[in-house]
Amino acid sequence: MKVRYTPDAIADLREILAYIEKQSPRGASKVHARIQRLINLTLDHPHVGARTSSKRSRRLVVRPYPYLIF
């Protein structure tokens, strides 16, 4: 299993965390940690998440936050 970060994904994550950090640095840290935990989960369990139209990717919802990981 290989995790690949697209340039758009990296930019989105930076924007999300910068926006949250303005309101709550601790909140941004919590969101970032949750996203990282889910990414790490995919390394151990590559079939976790919902199937997408692509056979090569799956989708995870970053609950309780409104973000998706593909």
CHARMM internal coordinates of N, CA and C (Angstrom, degrees):
IC EDIT
DIST 1 N 1 CA 1.4464
DIST 1 CA 1 C 1.5205
ANGL 1 N 1 CA 1 C 108.16
DIST 1 C 2 N 1.3116
ANGL 1 CA 1 C 2 N 115.21
DIHE 1 N 1 CA 1 C 2 N 133.52
DIST 2 N 2 CA 1.4552
ANGL 1 C 2 N 2 CA 120.95
DIHE 1 CA 1 C 2 N 2 CA 179.42
DIST 2 CA 2 C 1.5252
ANGL 2 N 2 CA 2 C 108.58
DIHE 1 C 2 N 2 CA 2 C -125.44
DIST 2 C 3 N 1.3194
ANGL 2 CA 2 C 3 N 115.90
DIHE 2 N 2 CA 2 C 3 N 129.79
DIST 3 N 3 CA 1.4615
ANGL 2 C 3 N 3 CA 120.80
DIHE 2 CA 2 C 3 N 3 CA 175.34
DIST 3 CA 3 C 1.5122
ANGL 3 N 3 CA 3 C 107.46
DIHE 2 C 3 N 3 CA 3 C -92.54
DIST 3 C 4 N 1.3249
ANGL 3 CA 3 C 4 N 115.42
DIHE 3 N 3 CA 3 C 4 N 131.01
DIST 4 N 4 CA 1.4619
ANGL 3 C 4 N 4 CA 120.46
DIHE 3 CA 3 C 4 N 4 CA -179.86
DIST 4 CA 4 C 1.5259
ANGL 4 N 4 CA 4 C 108.20
DIHE 3 C 4 N 4 CA 4 C -124.21
DIST 4 C 5 N 1.3119
ANGL 4 CA 4 C 5 N 116.21
DIHE 4 N 4 CA 4 C 5 N 126.96
DIST 5 N 5 CA 1.4624
ANGL 4 C 5 N 5 CA 122.25
DIHE 4 CA 4 C 5 N 5 CA 177.10
DIST 5 CA 5 C 1.5243
ANGL 5 N 5 CA 5 C 108.55
DIHE 4 C 5 N 5 CA 5 C -100.83
DIST 5 C 6 N 1.3012
ANGL 5 CA 5 C 6 N 116.76
DIHE 5 N 5 CA 5 C 6 N 116.34
DIST 6 N 6 CA 1.4628
ANGL 5 C 6 N 6 CA 119.28
DIHE 5 CA 5 C 6 N 6 CA 176.64
DIST 6 CA 6 C 1.5279
ANGL 6 N 6 CA 6 C 108.87
DIHE 5 C 6 N 6 CA 6 C -76.61
DIST 6 C 7 N 1.3105
ANGL 6 CA 6 C 7 N 117.84
DIHE 6 N 6 CA 6 C 7 N 156.67
DIST 7 N 7 CA 1.4680
ANGL 6 C 7 N 7 CA 119.65
DIHE 6 CA 6 C 7 N 7 CA 176.66
DIST 7 CA 7 C 1.5378
ANGL 7 N 7 CA 7 C 111.85
DIHE 6 C 7 N 7 CA 7 C -57.14
DIST 7 C 8 N 1.3345
ANGL 7 CA 7 C 8 N 117.44
DIHE 7 N 7 CA 7 C 8 N -38.26
DIST 8 N 8 CA 1.4626
ANGL 7 C 8 N 8 CA 120.23
DIHE 7 CA 7 C 8 N 8 CA 177.93
DIST 8 CA 8 C 1.5237
ANGL 8 N 8 CA 8 C 111.72
DIHE 7 C 8 N 8 CA 8 C -64.32
DIST 8 C 9 N 1.3269
ANGL 8 CA 8 C 9 N 116.70
DIHE 8 N 8 CA 8 C 9 N -39.68
DIST 9 N 9 CA 1.4623
ANGL 8 C 9 N 9 CA 120.19
DIHE 8 CA 8 C 9 N 9 CA 179.17
DIST 9 CA 9 C 1.5225
ANGL 9 N 9 CA 9 C 111.11
DIHE 8 C 9 N 9 CA 9 C -64.47
DIST 9 C 10 N 1.3079
ANGL 9 CA 9 C 10 N 116.44
DIHE 9 N 9 CA 9 C 10 N -42.59
DIST 10 N 10 CA 1.4708
ANGL 9 C 10 N 10 CA 120.36
DIHE 9 CA 9 C 10 N 10 CA 178.57
DIST 10 CA 10 C 1.5241
ANGL 10 N 10 CA 10 C 110.17
DIHE 9 C 10 N 10 CA 10 C -63.31
DIST 10 C 11 N 1.3111
ANGL 10 CA 10 C 11 N 117.03
DIHE 10 N 10 CA 10 C 11 N -43.82
DIST 11 N 11 CA 1.4688
ANGL 10 C 11 N 11 CA 120.62
DIHE 10 CA 10 C 11 N 11 CA 178.75
DIST 11 CA 11 C 1.5220
ANGL 11 N 11 CA 11 C 111.02
DIHE 10 C 11 N 11 CA 11 C -63.72
DIST 11 C 12 N 1.3217
ANGL 11 CA 11 C 12 N 117.07
DIHE 11 N 11 CA 11 C 12 N -42.59
DIST 12 N 12 CA 1.4706
ANGL 11 C 12 N 12 CA 120.84
DIHE 11 CA 11 C 12 N 12 CA 178.51
DIST 12 CA 12 C 1.5169
ANGL 12 N 12 CA 12 C 111.00
DIHE 11 C 12 N 12 CA 12 C -61.12
DIST 12 C 13 N 1.3195
ANGL 12 CA 12 C 13 N 116.61
DIHE 12 N 12 CA 12 C 13 N -46.46
DIST 13 N 13 CA 1.4639
ANGL 12 C 13 N 13 CA 120.11
DIHE 12 CA 12 C 13 N 13 CA -179.50
DIST 13 CA 13 C 1.5236
ANGL 13 N 13 CA 13 C 110.92
DIHE 12 C 13 N 13 CA 13 C -61.60
DIST 13 C 14 N 1.3044
ANGL 13 CA 13 C 14 N 116.99
DIHE 13 N 13 CA 13 C 14 N -43.45
DIST 14 N 14 CA 1.4713
ANGL 13 C 14 N 14 CA 119.89
DIHE 13 CA 13 C 14 N 14 CA 178.69
DIST 14 CA 14 C 1.5337
ANGL 14 N 14 CA 14 C 111.35
DIHE 13 C 14 N 14 CA 14 C -61.51
DIST 14 C 15 N 1.3227
ANGL 14 CA 14 C 15 N 116.52
DIHE 14 N 14 CA 14 C 15 N -42.92
DIST 15 N 15 CA 1.4667
ANGL 14 C 15 N 15 CA 120.62
DIHE 14 CA 14 C 15 N 15 CA 178.90
DIST 15 CA 15 C 1.5228
ANGL 15 N 15 CA 15 C 111.83
DIHE 14 C 15 N 15 CA 15 C -64.53
DIST 15 C 16 N 1.3184
ANGL 15 CA 15 C 16 N 116.46
DIHE 15 N 15 CA 15 C 16 N -43.74
DIST 16 N 16 CA 1.4678
ANGL 15 C 16 N 16 CA 121.22
DIHE 15 CA 15 C 16 N 16 CA 179.30
DIST 16 CA 16 C 1.5181
ANGL 16 N 16 CA 16 C 110.19
DIHE 15 C 16 N 16 CA 16 C -59.82
DIST 16 C 17 N 1.3224
ANGL 16 CA 16 C 17 N 116.12
DIHE 16 N 16 CA 16 C 17 N -50.54
DIST 17 N 17 CA 1.4617
ANGL 16 C 17 N 17 CA 119.90
DIHE 16 CA 16 C 17 N 17 CA -176.59
DIST 17 CA 17 C 1.5257
ANGL 17 N 17 CA 17 C 111.76
DIHE 16 C 17 N 17 CA 17 C -67.54
DIST 17 C 18 N 1.3245
ANGL 17 CA 17 C 18 N 118.46
DIHE 17 N 17 CA 17 C 18 N -37.03
DIST 18 N 18 CA 1.4730
ANGL 17 C 18 N 18 CA 120.84
DIHE 17 CA 17 C 18 N 18 CA 177.71
DIST 18 CA 18 C 1.5195
ANGL 18 N 18 CA 18 C 110.35
DIHE 17 C 18 N 18 CA 18 C -64.77
DIST 18 C 19 N 1.3245
ANGL 18 CA 18 C 19 N 116.91
DIHE 18 N 18 CA 18 C 19 N -41.37
DIST 19 N 19 CA 1.4662
ANGL 18 C 19 N 19 CA 121.06
DIHE 18 CA 18 C 19 N 19 CA 179.16
DIST 19 CA 19 C 1.5264
ANGL 19 N 19 CA 19 C 110.68
DIHE 18 C 19 N 19 CA 19 C -63.09
DIST 19 C 20 N 1.3237
ANGL 19 CA 19 C 20 N 116.63
DIHE 19 N 19 CA 19 C 20 N -47.73
DIST 20 N 20 CA 1.4675
ANGL 19 C 20 N 20 CA 120.10
DIHE 19 CA 19 C 20 N 20 CA -178.90
DIST 20 CA 20 C 1.5227
ANGL 20 N 20 CA 20 C 110.61
DIHE 19 C 20 N 20 CA 20 C -66.19
DIST 20 C 21 N 1.3309
ANGL 20 CA 20 C 21 N 116.45
DIHE 20 N 20 CA 20 C 21 N -38.82
DIST 21 N 21 CA 1.4689
ANGL 20 C 21 N 21 CA 120.66
DIHE 20 CA 20 C 21 N 21 CA -177.07
DIST 21 CA 21 C 1.5299
ANGL 21 N 21 CA 21 C 112.16
DIHE 20 C 21 N 21 CA 21 C -61.87
DIST 21 C 22 N 1.3251
ANGL 21 CA 21 C 22 N 117.35
DIHE 21 N 21 CA 21 C 22 N -30.72
DIST 22 N 22 CA 1.4682
ANGL 21 C 22 N 22 CA 119.96
DIHE 21 CA 21 C 22 N 22 CA 177.26
DIST 22 CA 22 C 1.5235
ANGL 22 N 22 CA 22 C 111.28
DIHE 21 C 22 N 22 CA 22 C -60.67
DIST 22 C 23 N 1.3162
ANGL 22 CA 22 C 23 N 115.95
DIHE 22 N 22 CA 22 C 23 N -35.57
DIST 23 N 23 CA 1.4566
ANGL 22 C 23 N 23 CA 121.15
DIHE 22 CA 22 C 23 N 23 CA -179.49
DIST 23 CA 23 C 1.5281
ANGL 23 N 23 CA 23 C 111.82
DIHE 22 C 23 N 23 CA 23 C -89.26
DIST 23 C 24 N 1.3415
ANGL 23 CA 23 C 24 N 115.49
DIHE 23 N 23 CA 23 C 24 N -38.45
DIST 24 N 24 CA 1.4589
ANGL 23 C 24 N 24 CA 119.90
DIHE 23 CA 23 C 24 N 24 CA -174.01
DIST 24 CA 24 C 1.5348
ANGL 24 N 24 CA 24 C 110.51
DIHE 23 C 24 N 24 CA 24 C -157.36
DIST 24 C 25 N 1.3213
ANGL 24 CA 24 C 25 N 117.53
DIHE 24 N 24 CA 24 C 25 N 101.63
DIST 25 N 25 CA 1.4640
ANGL 24 C 25 N 25 CA 119.53
DIHE 24 CA 24 C 25 N 25 CA 176.48
DIST 25 CA 25 C 1.5351
ANGL 25 N 25 CA 25 C 112.26
DIHE 24 C 25 N 25 CA 25 C -57.44
DIST 25 C 26 N 1.3142
ANGL 25 CA 25 C 26 N 115.69
DIHE 25 N 25 CA 25 C 26 N -38.67
DIST 26 N 26 CA 1.4671
ANGL 25 C 26 N 26 CA 119.95
DIHE 25 CA 25 C 26 N 26 CA 178.72
DIST 26 CA 26 C 1.5250
ANGL 26 N 26 CA 26 C 110.40
DIHE 25 C 26 N 26 CA 26 C -65.94
DIST 26 C 27 N 1.3157
ANGL 26 CA 26 C 27 N 116.64
DIHE 26 N 26 CA 26 C 27 N -39.81
DIST 27 N 27 CA 1.4588
ANGL 26 C 27 N 27 CA 121.20
DIHE 26 CA 26 C 27 N 27 CA 177.64
DIST 27 CA 27 C 1.5159
ANGL 27 N 27 CA 27 C 111.71
DIHE 26 C 27 N 27 CA 27 C -61.62
DIST 27 C 28 N 1.3258
ANGL 27 CA 27 C 28 N 116.73
DIHE 27 N 27 CA 27 C 28 N -42.82
DIST 28 N 28 CA 1.4650
ANGL 27 C 28 N 28 CA 121.10
DIHE 27 CA 27 C 28 N 28 CA 178.45
DIST 28 CA 28 C 1.5225
ANGL 28 N 28 CA 28 C 110.17
DIHE 27 C 28 N 28 CA 28 C -62.02
DIST 28 C 29 N 1.3111
ANGL 28 CA 28 C 29 N 116.14
DIHE 28 N 28 CA 28 C 29 N -39.97
DIST 29 N 29 CA 1.4585
ANGL 28 C 29 N 29 CA 120.55
DIHE 28 CA 28 C 29 N 29 CA 178.46
DIST 29 CA 29 C 1.5261
ANGL 29 N 29 CA 29 C 111.07
DIHE 28 C 29 N 29 CA 29 C -63.71
DIST 29 C 30 N 1.3230
ANGL 29 CA 29 C 30 N 116.95
DIHE 29 N 29 CA 29 C 30 N -40.68
DIST 30 N 30 CA 1.4596
ANGL 29 C 30 N 30 CA 121.21
DIHE 29 CA 29 C 30 N 30 CA 179.24
DIST 30 CA 30 C 1.5272
ANGL 30 N 30 CA 30 C 111.72
DIHE 29 C 30 N 30 CA 30 C -66.16
DIST 30 C 31 N 1.3170
ANGL 30 CA 30 C 31 N 116.90
DIHE 30 N 30 CA 30 C 31 N -42.42
DIST 31 N 31 CA 1.4670
ANGL 30 C 31 N 31 CA 120.62
DIHE 30 CA 30 C 31 N 31 CA 178.60
DIST 31 CA 31 C 1.5263
ANGL 31 N 31 CA 31 C 109.69
DIHE 30 C 31 N 31 CA 31 C -64.22
DIST 31 C 32 N 1.3149
ANGL 31 CA 31 C 32 N 116.52
DIHE 31 N 31 CA 31 C 32 N -45.06
DIST 32 N 32 CA 1.4625
ANGL 31 C 32 N 32 CA 120.50
DIHE 31 CA 31 C 32 N 32 CA -179.88
DIST 32 CA 32 C 1.5277
ANGL 32 N 32 CA 32 C 110.69
DIHE 31 C 32 N 32 CA 32 C -61.58
DIST 32 C 33 N 1.3184
ANGL 32 CA 32 C 33 N 117.12
DIHE 32 N 32 CA 32 C 33 N -43.09
DIST 33 N 33 CA 1.4676
ANGL 32 C 33 N 33 CA 121.09
DIHE 32 CA 32 C 33 N 33 CA 179.43
DIST 33 CA 33 C 1.5272
ANGL 33 N 33 CA 33 C 110.93
DIHE 32 C 33 N 33 CA 33 C -63.14
DIST 33 C 34 N 1.3317
ANGL 33 CA 33 C 34 N 117.07
DIHE 33 N 33 CA 33 C 34 N -40.57
DIST 34 N 34 CA 1.4692
ANGL 33 C 34 N 34 CA 120.79
DIHE 33 CA 33 C 34 N 34 CA 179.81
DIST 34 CA 34 C 1.5348
ANGL 34 N 34 CA 34 C 110.44
DIHE 33 C 34 N 34 CA 34 C -64.79
DIST 34 C 35 N 1.3102
ANGL 34 CA 34 C 35 N 116.84
DIHE 34 N 34 CA 34 C 35 N -44.56
DIST 35 N 35 CA 1.4603
ANGL 34 C 35 N 35 CA 120.68
DIHE 34 CA 34 C 35 N 35 CA 178.48
DIST 35 CA 35 C 1.5328
ANGL 35 N 35 CA 35 C 109.86
DIHE 34 C 35 N 35 CA 35 C -61.68
DIST 35 C 36 N 1.3138
ANGL 35 CA 35 C 36 N 117.49
DIHE 35 N 35 CA 35 C 36 N -44.10
DIST 36 N 36 CA 1.4616
ANGL 35 C 36 N 36 CA 120.80
DIHE 35 CA 35 C 36 N 36 CA -179.46
DIST 36 CA 36 C 1.5224
ANGL 36 N 36 CA 36 C 111.59
DIHE 35 C 36 N 36 CA 36 C -64.67
DIST 36 C 37 N 1.3426
ANGL 36 CA 36 C 37 N 117.67
DIHE 36 N 36 CA 36 C 37 N -39.06
DIST 37 N 37 CA 1.4630
ANGL 36 C 37 N 37 CA 120.32
DIHE 36 CA 36 C 37 N 37 CA 177.60
DIST 37 CA 37 C 1.5297
ANGL 37 N 37 CA 37 C 111.23
DIHE 36 C 37 N 37 CA 37 C -60.39
DIST 37 C 38 N 1.3331
ANGL 37 CA 37 C 38 N 116.04
DIHE 37 N 37 CA 37 C 38 N -42.01
DIST 38 N 38 CA 1.4639
ANGL 37 C 38 N 38 CA 119.16
DIHE 37 CA 37 C 38 N 38 CA 179.54
DIST 38 CA 38 C 1.5262
ANGL 38 N 38 CA 38 C 112.14
DIHE 37 C 38 N 38 CA 38 C -68.22
DIST 38 C 39 N 1.3129
ANGL 38 CA 38 C 39 N 116.56
DIHE 38 N 38 CA 38 C 39 N -38.04
DIST 39 N 39 CA 1.4636
ANGL 38 C 39 N 39 CA 119.43
DIHE 38 CA 38 C 39 N 39 CA 176.20
DIST 39 CA 39 C 1.5278
ANGL 39 N 39 CA 39 C 109.75
DIHE 38 C 39 N 39 CA 39 C -62.64
DIST 39 C 40 N 1.3268
ANGL 39 CA 39 C 40 N 117.16
DIHE 39 N 39 CA 39 C 40 N -43.47
DIST 40 N 40 CA 1.4620
ANGL 39 C 40 N 40 CA 120.93
DIHE 39 CA 39 C 40 N 40 CA 178.01
DIST 40 CA 40 C 1.5277
ANGL 40 N 40 CA 40 C 111.08
DIHE 39 C 40 N 40 CA 40 C -63.37
DIST 40 C 41 N 1.3143
ANGL 40 CA 40 C 41 N 117.04
DIHE 40 N 40 CA 40 C 41 N -35.85
DIST 41 N 41 CA 1.4583
ANGL 40 C 41 N 41 CA 121.52
DIHE 40 CA 40 C 41 N 41 CA 177.97
DIST 41 CA 41 C 1.5239
ANGL 41 N 41 CA 41 C 110.77
DIHE 40 C 41 N 41 CA 41 C -59.90
DIST 41 C 42 N 1.3156
ANGL 41 CA 41 C 42 N 116.70
DIHE 41 N 41 CA 41 C 42 N -39.09
DIST 42 N 42 CA 1.4689
ANGL 41 C 42 N 42 CA 119.76
DIHE 41 CA 41 C 42 N 42 CA -179.84
DIST 42 CA 42 C 1.5285
ANGL 42 N 42 CA 42 C 111.97
DIHE 41 C 42 N 42 CA 42 C -65.13
DIST 42 C 43 N 1.3116
ANGL 42 CA 42 C 43 N 116.79
DIHE 42 N 42 CA 42 C 43 N -27.43
DIST 43 N 43 CA 1.4660
ANGL 42 C 43 N 43 CA 119.28
DIHE 42 CA 42 C 43 N 43 CA 177.86
DIST 43 CA 43 C 1.5252
ANGL 43 N 43 CA 43 C 111.19
DIHE 42 C 43 N 43 CA 43 C -68.57
DIST 43 C 44 N 1.3313
ANGL 43 CA 43 C 44 N 116.49
DIHE 43 N 43 CA 43 C 44 N -37.16
DIST 44 N 44 CA 1.4669
ANGL 43 C 44 N 44 CA 121.07
DIHE 43 CA 43 C 44 N 44 CA 179.18
DIST 44 CA 44 C 1.5229
ANGL 44 N 44 CA 44 C 112.68
DIHE 43 C 44 N 44 CA 44 C -84.19
DIST 44 C 45 N 1.3254
ANGL 44 CA 44 C 45 N 116.56
DIHE 44 N 44 CA 44 C 45 N -28.40
DIST 45 N 45 CA 1.4641
ANGL 44 C 45 N 45 CA 122.42
DIHE 44 CA 44 C 45 N 45 CA -176.12
DIST 45 CA 45 C 1.5297
ANGL 45 N 45 CA 45 C 109.35
DIHE 44 C 45 N 45 CA 45 C -134.19
DIST 45 C 46 N 1.3178
ANGL 45 CA 45 C 46 N 117.66
DIHE 45 N 45 CA 45 C 46 N 79.97
DIST 46 N 46 CA 1.4663
ANGL 45 C 46 N 46 CA 120.67
DIHE 45 CA 45 C 46 N 46 CA -172.54
DIST 46 CA 46 C 1.5303
ANGL 46 N 46 CA 46 C 115.08
DIHE 45 C 46 N 46 CA 46 C -64.34
DIST 46 C 47 N 1.3213
ANGL 46 CA 46 C 47 N 118.40
DIHE 46 N 46 CA 46 C 47 N -14.59
DIST 47 N 47 CA 1.4643
ANGL 46 C 47 N 47 CA 120.15
DIHE 46 CA 46 C 47 N 47 CA -179.65
DIST 47 CA 47 C 1.5290
ANGL 47 N 47 CA 47 C 112.51
DIHE 46 C 47 N 47 CA 47 C -99.91
DIST 47 C 48 N 1.3184
ANGL 47 CA 47 C 48 N 116.76
DIHE 47 N 47 CA 47 C 48 N 12.52
DIST 48 N 48 CA 1.4544
ANGL 47 C 48 N 48 CA 120.14
DIHE 47 CA 47 C 48 N 48 CA 177.58
DIST 48 CA 48 C 1.5335
ANGL 48 N 48 CA 48 C 109.00
DIHE 47 C 48 N 48 CA 48 C -73.81
DIST 48 C 49 N 1.2921
ANGL 48 CA 48 C 49 N 116.27
DIHE 48 N 48 CA 48 C 49 N 149.24
DIST 49 N 49 CA 1.4615
ANGL 48 C 49 N 49 CA 120.44
DIHE 48 CA 48 C 49 N 49 CA 178.76
DIST 49 CA 49 C 1.5107
ANGL 49 N 49 CA 49 C 112.07
DIHE 48 C 49 N 49 CA 49 C 97.52
DIST 49 C 50 N 1.3094
ANGL 49 CA 49 C 50 N 114.81
DIHE 49 N 49 CA 49 C 50 N 169.76
DIST 50 N 50 CA 1.4613
ANGL 49 C 50 N 50 CA 121.70
DIHE 49 CA 49 C 50 N 50 CA -178.32
DIST 50 CA 50 C 1.5199
ANGL 50 N 50 CA 50 C 110.44
DIHE 49 C 50 N 50 CA 50 C -82.80
DIST 50 C 51 N 1.3037
ANGL 50 CA 50 C 51 N 115.41
DIHE 50 N 50 CA 50 C 51 N 145.03
DIST 51 N 51 CA 1.4641
ANGL 50 C 51 N 51 CA 119.81
DIHE 50 CA 50 C 51 N 51 CA 175.41
DIST 51 CA 51 C 1.5253
ANGL 51 N 51 CA 51 C 110.00
DIHE 50 C 51 N 51 CA 51 C -67.34
DIST 51 C 52 N 1.3098
ANGL 51 CA 51 C 52 N 115.02
DIHE 51 N 51 CA 51 C 52 N 151.14
DIST 52 N 52 CA 1.4635
ANGL 51 C 52 N 52 CA 121.53
DIHE 51 CA 51 C 52 N 52 CA 174.60
DIST 52 CA 52 C 1.5296
ANGL 52 N 52 CA 52 C 107.38
DIHE 51 C 52 N 52 CA 52 C -116.84
DIST 52 C 53 N 1.3043
ANGL 52 CA 52 C 53 N 116.63
DIHE 52 N 52 CA 52 C 53 N -178.15
DIST 53 N 53 CA 1.4620
ANGL 52 C 53 N 53 CA 119.68
DIHE 52 CA 52 C 53 N 53 CA 178.15
DIST 53 CA 53 C 1.5302
ANGL 53 N 53 CA 53 C 111.64
DIHE 52 C 53 N 53 CA 53 C -68.25
DIST 53 C 54 N 1.3203
ANGL 53 CA 53 C 54 N 116.39
DIHE 53 N 53 CA 53 C 54 N -18.08
DIST 54 N 54 CA 1.4597
ANGL 53 C 54 N 54 CA 121.48
DIHE 53 CA 53 C 54 N 54 CA 176.81
DIST 54 CA 54 C 1.5268
ANGL 54 N 54 CA 54 C 109.10
DIHE 53 C 54 N 54 CA 54 C -91.24
DIST 54 C 55 N 1.3065
ANGL 54 CA 54 C 55 N 116.96
DIHE 54 N 54 CA 54 C 55 N 132.89
DIST 55 N 55 CA 1.4653
ANGL 54 C 55 N 55 CA 120.65
DIHE 54 CA 54 C 55 N 55 CA 177.90
DIST 55 CA 55 C 1.5318
ANGL 55 N 55 CA 55 C 112.06
DIHE 54 C 55 N 55 CA 55 C -70.17
DIST 55 C 56 N 1.3149
ANGL 55 CA 55 C 56 N 116.05
DIHE 55 N 55 CA 55 C 56 N -15.74
DIST 56 N 56 CA 1.4613
ANGL 55 C 56 N 56 CA 120.06
DIHE 55 CA 55 C 56 N 56 CA -175.36
DIST 56 CA 56 C 1.5159
ANGL 56 N 56 CA 56 C 114.32
DIHE 55 C 56 N 56 CA 56 C -97.71
DIST 56 C 57 N 1.3157
ANGL 56 CA 56 C 57 N 118.17
DIHE 56 N 56 CA 56 C 57 N 0.09
DIST 57 N 57 CA 1.4691
ANGL 56 C 57 N 57 CA 118.57
DIHE 56 CA 56 C 57 N 57 CA -179.20
DIST 57 CA 57 C 1.5190
ANGL 57 N 57 CA 57 C 111.28
DIHE 56 C 57 N 57 CA 57 C -139.88
DIST 57 C 58 N 1.3055
ANGL 57 CA 57 C 58 N 114.16
DIHE 57 N 57 CA 57 C 58 N 156.33
DIST 58 N 58 CA 1.4617
ANGL 57 C 58 N 58 CA 123.18
DIHE 57 CA 57 C 58 N 58 CA 175.86
DIST 58 CA 58 C 1.5137
ANGL 58 N 58 CA 58 C 107.92
DIHE 57 C 58 N 58 CA 58 C -130.05
DIST 58 C 59 N 1.3262
ANGL 58 CA 58 C 59 N 115.63
DIHE 58 N 58 CA 58 C 59 N 167.40
DIST 59 N 59 CA 1.4625
ANGL 58 C 59 N 59 CA 120.57
DIHE 58 CA 58 C 59 N 59 CA -176.92
DIST 59 CA 59 C 1.5202
ANGL 59 N 59 CA 59 C 109.58
DIHE 58 C 59 N 59 CA 59 C -123.16
DIST 59 C 60 N 1.3179
ANGL 59 CA 59 C 60 N 115.50
DIHE 59 N 59 CA 59 C 60 N 131.09
DIST 60 N 60 CA 1.4636
ANGL 59 C 60 N 60 CA 122.45
DIHE 59 CA 59 C 60 N 60 CA 175.05
DIST 60 CA 60 C 1.5165
ANGL 60 N 60 CA 60 C 109.20
DIHE 59 C 60 N 60 CA 60 C -116.70
DIST 60 C 61 N 1.3176
ANGL 60 CA 60 C 61 N 116.01
DIHE 60 N 60 CA 60 C 61 N 137.96
DIST 61 N 61 CA 1.4554
ANGL 60 C 61 N 61 CA 121.21
DIHE 60 CA 60 C 61 N 61 CA 174.47
DIST 61 CA 61 C 1.5218
ANGL 61 N 61 CA 61 C 107.50
DIHE 60 C 61 N 61 CA 61 C -93.55
DIST 61 C 62 N 1.3188
ANGL 61 CA 61 C 62 N 116.69
DIHE 61 N 61 CA 61 C 62 N 131.23
DIST 62 N 62 CA 1.4652
ANGL 61 C 62 N 62 CA 122.13
DIHE 61 CA 61 C 62 N 62 CA -179.44
DIST 62 CA 62 C 1.5312
ANGL 62 N 62 CA 62 C 107.97
DIHE 61 C 62 N 62 CA 62 C -87.91
DIST 62 C 63 N 1.3158
ANGL 62 CA 62 C 63 N 116.01
DIHE 62 N 62 CA 62 C 63 N 73.38
DIST 63 N 63 CA 1.4595
ANGL 62 C 63 N 63 CA 120.22
DIHE 62 CA 62 C 63 N 63 CA -179.93
DIST 63 CA 63 C 1.5133
ANGL 63 N 63 CA 63 C 110.05
DIHE 62 C 63 N 63 CA 63 C -70.81
DIST 63 C 64 N 1.2812
ANGL 63 CA 63 C 64 N 120.38
DIHE 63 N 63 CA 63 C 64 N 141.83
DIST 64 N 64 CA 1.4587
ANGL 63 C 64 N 64 CA 129.61
DIHE 63 CA 63 C 64 N 64 CA 6.04
DIST 64 CA 64 C 1.5288
ANGL 64 N 64 CA 64 C 112.81
DIHE 63 C 64 N 64 CA 64 C -91.48
DIST 64 C 65 N 1.3164
ANGL 64 CA 64 C 65 N 116.50
DIHE 64 N 64 CA 64 C 65 N 17.94
DIST 65 N 65 CA 1.4675
ANGL 64 C 65 N 65 CA 120.17
DIHE 64 CA 64 C 65 N 65 CA -176.68
DIST 65 CA 65 C 1.5321
ANGL 65 N 65 CA 65 C 110.45
DIHE 64 C 65 N 65 CA 65 C -96.62
DIST 65 C 66 N 1.3185
ANGL 65 CA 65 C 66 N 117.51
DIHE 65 N 65 CA 65 C 66 N 158.17
DIST 66 N 66 CA 1.4686
ANGL 65 C 66 N 66 CA 120.56
DIHE 65 CA 65 C 66 N 66 CA -175.40
DIST 66 CA 66 C 1.5363
ANGL 66 N 66 CA 66 C 113.66
DIHE 65 C 66 N 66 CA 66 C -88.16
DIST 66 C 67 N 1.3228
ANGL 66 CA 66 C 67 N 116.49
DIHE 66 N 66 CA 66 C 67 N 49.12
DIST 67 N 67 CA 1.4571
ANGL 66 C 67 N 67 CA 120.27
DIHE 66 CA 66 C 67 N 67 CA -176.89
DIST 67 CA 67 C 1.5161
ANGL 67 N 67 CA 67 C 110.82
DIHE 66 C 67 N 67 CA 67 C -123.18
DIST 67 C 68 N 1.3193
ANGL 67 CA 67 C 68 N 116.30
DIHE 67 N 67 CA 67 C 68 N 153.89
DIST 68 N 68 CA 1.4506
ANGL 67 C 68 N 68 CA 122.82
DIHE 67 CA 67 C 68 N 68 CA 178.48
DIST 68 CA 68 C 1.5198
ANGL 68 N 68 CA 68 C 110.21
DIHE 67 C 68 N 68 CA 68 C -121.74
DIST 68 C 69 N 1.3209
ANGL 68 CA 68 C 69 N 115.14
DIHE 68 N 68 CA 68 C 69 N 145.66
DIST 69 N 69 CA 1.4634
ANGL 68 C 69 N 69 CA 122.31
DIHE 68 CA 68 C 69 N 69 CA 173.26
DIST 69 CA 69 C 1.5193
ANGL 69 N 69 CA 69 C 106.13
DIHE 68 C 69 N 69 CA 69 C -117.70
DIST 69 C 70 N 1.3296
ANGL 69 CA 69 C 70 N 116.77
DIHE 69 N 69 CA 69 C 70 N 129.57
DIST 70 N 70 CA 1.4617
ANGL 69 C 70 N 70 CA 121.20
DIHE 69 CA 69 C 70 N 70 CA 176.98
DIST 70 CA 70 C 1.5122
ANGL 70 N 70 CA 70 C 109.67
DIHE 69 C 70 N 70 CA 70 C -110.00
END
COOR INIT
IC SEED 1 N 1 CA 1 C
IC BUILD
